[in-house]
Amino acid sequence: MKKLDLLTPIGITLGFIIIMLAILSNSGASGFSSFLDLASILIVLGGVGASLLINFKTEQLKLGGRVLKEAFNKKDPRLSELIDLFIKLSEKARREGILALENEIDSLDNEPFIQKGMMLAVDGIEPEVIQEIMAAEITAMEERHYKGRTLIEKCGDYAPAWGMIGTLVGLVLMLNKLENPEELGPSMAVALLTTLYGTVMANLVFLPMANKLENKTEEEVFIRQVIIEGVIGVQSGQNPHILEEKLSAFLSEEERQHFDELNAEGDTK
C-alpha cells in the first residue's frame, strides 16, 4: 500500500524557506520583490520544457506525471512480515502439499510479484526457471524506472543551462543600455535571476527527486530478490526453520527485532 512520502514536500518547502529567510534577513520584505522576475521564470521553465520535447518520445513524456507522483509516494514494505508470510506458506506446503497453496494465492492480489512467483511454484516449474522468469521481471522493472527517472534527471541538467542562457540574454540587453549607467545595476540583477532559478530548481527539486527515485528502485529490487528466495524455498520444500534462517539474513537489526516480536505474538496465540 502506497502512502504519502512527507519528506519530499517537507524538504522542498524547507529549501525554499531557507532561501527566502536569507533574502529577507538582508533586504527585508521590500527587497524580496527584486528576486521575482516573470521573464526569468519563463525562460527556465519554458526552456526545460522545450528541451524535454526534443529529447524524449511522446510515450516517455507521458510518464512524467506518474514519475513525479512516485517521488511523493512511498511503500512501507516490512521484510519481517514478508519473511513471516513465506514461513507460513512453507509450513502449509510441507504439511498439505504445494497444491494446497492455490487458495492462498488469491489472497496475495495486492502483491502481484509474490502472486506470480507462487503461481509458478504451484504449477511445478523448476526452481532455476522460476528464478530466471522473476529475475527478468526485475530487469524489466529497473528499465521502466530508469526511463522515468531519466526524465527528471534531464530536467536537473537542463535547468541550470537555461538559467545561464537567460543570464546571457539579460547581459546582452544590459549592454544595450550602457548610455544609462543607473539602469546597469537592476539589469544585471535581473540577468542573474535566471541562473538562480535554474540552479535552485535543479539542486532543490529535480536532482534530489531523481536520486530518491533511484533509491526507491534499489529498495524494490532488494525486496524482490528476497521474494525470489522465499518462493524458491517454498517450492523446493525447504524446512521452514531453515528458510527462516536463510531469509533472516536479509534483515537489518531493527527489522530482526520486529520479526522476533511477530514470532513472539504468534507463539502466544
C-alpha positions as semicolon CSV with decimal commas, in nm:
position;residue;x (nm);y (nm);z (nm)
1;M;0,000;0,000;0,000
2;K;0,135;0,341;-0,102
3;K;0,146;0,632;0,142
4;L;0,237;0,998;0,110
5;D;0,612;1,047;0,147
6;L;0,614;1,364;0,357
7;L;0,993;1,401;0,340
8;T;0,982;1,513;-0,025
9;P;0,742;1,810;0,016
10;I;0,896;1,896;0,354
11;G;1,246;1,905;0,204
12;I;1,141;2,120;-0,093
13;T;0,944;2,357;0,128
14;L;1,228;2,384;0,378
15;G;1,475;2,465;0,099
16;F;1,260;2,749;-0,031
17;I;1,201;2,879;0,321
18;I;1,577;2,890;0,385
19;I;1,631;3,087;0,063
20;M;1,350;3,331;0,147
21;L;1,479;3,382;0,502
22;A;1,827;3,454;0,367
23;I;1,680;3,714;0,131
24;L;1,457;3,873;0,395
25;S;1,731;3,887;0,657
26;N;1,947;4,102;0,429
27;S;1,698;4,304;0,229
28;G;1,372;4,298;0,423
29;A;1,027;4,240;0,279
30;S;1,062;4,534;0,041
31;G;1,368;4,377;-0,124
32;F;1,205;4,037;-0,175
33;S;1,022;4,157;-0,485
34;S;1,355;4,217;-0,656
35;F;1,408;3,839;-0,661
36;L;1,090;3,783;-0,859
37;D;1,103;3,812;-1,236
38;L;0,843;3,656;-1,464
39;A;1,063;3,662;-1,774
40;S;1,337;3,468;-1,594
41;I;1,087;3,207;-1,475
42;L;0,950;3,165;-1,826
43;I;1,298;3,123;-1,975
44;V;1,394;2,849;-1,728
45;L;1,067;2,653;-1,722
46;G;0,988;2,709;-2,088
47;G;1,341;2,619;-2,193
48;V;1,340;2,299;-1,987
49;G;1,004;2,203;-2,137
50;A;1,128;2,268;-2,491
51;S;1,441;2,059;-2,432
52;L;1,233;1,770;-2,300
53;L;1,015;1,778;-2,612
54;I;1,327;1,745;-2,826
55;N;1,495;1,483;-2,608
56;F;1,213;1,236;-2,540
57;K;0,941;1,048;-2,722
58;T;0,574;1,114;-2,653
59;E;0,541;0,786;-2,461
60;Q;0,824;0,885;-2,227
61;L;0,685;1,235;-2,173
62;K;0,353;1,084;-2,067
63;L;0,539;0,911;-1,784
64;G;0,640;1,248;-1,638
65;G;0,334;1,299;-1,419
66;R;0,340;0,941;-1,294
67;V;0,711;0,961;-1,214
68;L;0,670;1,287;-1,022
69;K;0,384;1,130;-0,829
70;E;0,609;0,839;-0,729
71;A;0,856;1,085;-0,575
72;F;0,580;1,191;-0,334
73;N;0,462;0,838;-0,256
74;K;0,621;0,558;-0,060
75;K;0,563;0,194;0,004
76;D;0,614;0,063;0,352
77;P;0,744;-0,290;0,293
78;R;0,821;-0,484;0,608
79;L;1,073;-0,755;0,537
80;S;0,987;-0,916;0,868
81;E;0,622;-0,952;0,766
82;L;0,728;-1,078;0,422
83;I;0,950;-1,346;0,575
84;D;0,674;-1,445;0,815
85;L;0,443;-1,492;0,515
86;F;0,685;-1,726;0,339
87;I;0,741;-1,929;0,656
88;K;0,366;-1,983;0,689
89;L;0,342;-2,079;0,321
90;S;0,633;-2,319;0,366
91;E;0,471;-2,483;0,669
92;K;0,145;-2,532;0,482
93;A;0,322;-2,665;0,172
94;R;0,512;-2,925;0,378
95;R;0,201;-3,019;0,572
96;E;-0,058;-3,033;0,291
97;G;0,145;-3,025;-0,029
98;I;0,237;-2,745;-0,269
99;L;-0,102;-2,760;-0,444
100;A;-0,270;-2,659;-0,118
101;L;-0,126;-2,310;-0,168
102;E;-0,361;-2,238;-0,458
103;N;-0,616;-2,099;-0,215
104;E;-0,350;-1,875;-0,060
105;I;-0,253;-1,720;-0,393
106;D;-0,583;-1,536;-0,432
107;S;-0,524;-1,353;-0,104
108;L;-0,198;-1,212;-0,246
109;D;-0,372;-0,998;-0,510
110;N;-0,215;-0,681;-0,362
111;E;0,131;-0,835;-0,410
112;P;0,140;-0,931;-0,780
113;F;0,510;-1,023;-0,780
114;I;0,464;-1,270;-0,493
115;Q;0,143;-1,396;-0,652
116;K;0,316;-1,464;-0,984
117;G;0,604;-1,644;-0,815
118;M;0,373;-1,865;-0,611
119;M;0,166;-1,949;-0,919
120;L;0,483;-2,065;-1,093
121;A;0,574;-2,269;-0,785
122;V;0,231;-2,435;-0,766
123;D;0,249;-2,515;-1,138
124;G;0,561;-2,719;-1,067
125;I;0,807;-2,505;-1,261
126;E;1,172;-2,584;-1,190
127;P;1,340;-2,351;-0,937
128;E;1,600;-2,239;-1,192
129;V;1,327;-2,142;-1,437
130;I;1,131;-1,959;-1,169
131;Q;1,442;-1,762;-1,079
132;E;1,505;-1,673;-1,445
133;I;1,146;-1,559;-1,501
134;M;1,131;-1,347;-1,188
135;A;1,480;-1,204;-1,246
136;A;1,361;-1,099;-1,593
137;E;1,069;-0,921;-1,424
138;I;1,315;-0,732;-1,203
139;T;1,525;-0,630;-1,504
140;A;1,216;-0,504;-1,687
141;M;1,109;-0,307;-1,378
142;E;1,454;-0,148;-1,348
143;E;1,439;-0,045;-1,715
144;R;1,096;0,115;-1,672
145;H;1,208;0,302;-1,364
146;Y;1,525;0,416;-1,538
147;K;1,333;0,563;-1,832
148;G;1,103;0,756;-1,599
149;R;1,389;0,871;-1,376
150;T;1,590;0,993;-1,677
151;L;1,315;1,245;-1,749
152;I;1,365;1,406;-1,406
153;E;1,745;1,386;-1,432
154;K;1,737;1,572;-1,763
155;C;1,527;1,845;-1,604
156;G;1,805;1,881;-1,349
157;D;2,064;1,901;-1,627
158;Y;1,873;2,149;-1,843
159;A;1,754;2,391;-1,572
160;P;2,097;2,543;-1,490
161;A;2,184;2,556;-1,860
162;W;1,871;2,751;-1,942
163;G;1,937;2,971;-1,641
164;M;2,273;3,060;-1,797
165;I;2,109;3,123;-2,134
166;G;1,868;3,364;-1,967
167;T;2,158;3,538;-1,798
168;L;2,336;3,582;-2,132
169;V;2,019;3,726;-2,285
170;G;1,991;3,964;-1,991
171;L;2,356;4,069;-2,026
172;V;2,310;4,150;-2,394
173;L;2,007;4,362;-2,312
174;M;2,205;4,530;-2,032
175;L;2,494;4,617;-2,263
176;N;2,247;4,792;-2,490
177;K;2,176;5,031;-2,201
178;L;2,531;5,144;-2,133
179;E;2,430;5,501;-2,204
180;N;2,217;5,485;-1,889
181;P;2,453;5,379;-1,606
182;E;2,179;5,396;-1,344
183;E;1,999;5,106;-1,517
184;L;2,300;4,873;-1,524
185;G;2,264;4,751;-1,163
186;P;1,896;4,650;-1,184
187;S;1,951;4,498;-1,529
188;M;2,242;4,288;-1,403
189;A;2,031;4,165;-1,109
190;V;1,753;4,054;-1,342
191;A;2,004;3,882;-1,571
192;L;2,144;3,679;-1,281
193;L;1,800;3,571;-1,158
194;T;1,763;3,313;-1,435
195;T;2,083;3,142;-1,321
196;L;1,949;3,149;-0,965
197;Y;1,616;2,998;-1,069
198;G;1,777;2,727;-1,281
199;T;2,026;2,628;-1,013
200;V;1,765;2,619;-0,737
201;M;1,522;2,410;-0,943
202;A;1,798;2,164;-1,036
203;N;1,952;2,118;-0,691
204;L;1,642;2,151;-0,474
205;V;1,377;1,981;-0,687
206;F;1,483;1,778;-0,992
207;L;1,813;1,612;-0,894
208;P;1,705;1,521;-0,537
209;M;1,384;1,372;-0,676
210;A;1,580;1,168;-0,931
211;N;1,811;1,037;-0,657
212;K;1,513;0,947;-0,438
213;L;1,356;0,754;-0,726
214;E;1,683;0,569;-0,780
215;N;1,697;0,475;-0,411
216;K;1,339;0,351;-0,428
217;T;1,425;0,133;-0,726
218;E;1,720;-0,020;-0,541
219;E;1,498;-0,089;-0,239
220;E;1,232;-0,253;-0,455
221;V;1,493;-0,470;-0,630
222;F;1,621;-0,583;-0,290
223;I;1,268;-0,670;-0,173
224;R;1,203;-0,868;-0,491
225;Q;1,525;-1,063;-0,451
226;V;1,406;-1,167;-0,106
227;I;1,074;-1,270;-0,260
228;I;1,253;-1,487;-0,516
229;E;1,444;-1,664;-0,239
230;G;1,120;-1,716;-0,048
231;V;0,930;-1,855;-0,346
232;I;1,209;-2,097;-0,437
233;G;1,237;-2,205;-0,073
234;V;0,864;-2,283;-0,057
235;Q;0,865;-2,456;-0,397
236;S;1,164;-2,675;-0,315
237;G;1,010;-2,784;0,016
238;Q;1,275;-2,635;0,242
239;N;1,233;-2,682;0,614
240;P;1,054;-2,369;0,749
241;H;1,324;-2,318;1,011
242;I;1,599;-2,333;0,750
243;L;1,401;-2,096;0,527
244;E;1,357;-1,862;0,823
245;E;1,732;-1,856;0,890
246;K;1,805;-1,803;0,521
247;L;1,564;-1,511;0,478
248;S;1,650;-1,356;0,814
249;A;1,997;-1,284;0,678
250;F;1,837;-1,002;0,475
251;L;1,703;-0,828;0,786
252;S;1,860;-0,527;0,950
253;E;1,888;-0,521;1,328
254;E;1,569;-0,316;1,361
255;E;1,378;-0,542;1,122
256;R;1,506;-0,854;1,300
257;Q;1,368;-0,715;1,626
258;H;1,030;-0,659;1,461
259;F;1,043;-1,012;1,321
260;D;1,114;-1,156;1,666
261;E;0,816;-0,962;1,801
262;L;0,595;-1,111;1,531
263;N;0,712;-1,461;1,622
264;A;0,652;-1,392;1,990
265;E;0,298;-1,279;1,916
266;G;0,242;-1,591;1,707
267;D;0,364;-1,818;1,986
268;T;0,127;-1,663;2,240
269;K;-0,179;-1,715;2,023
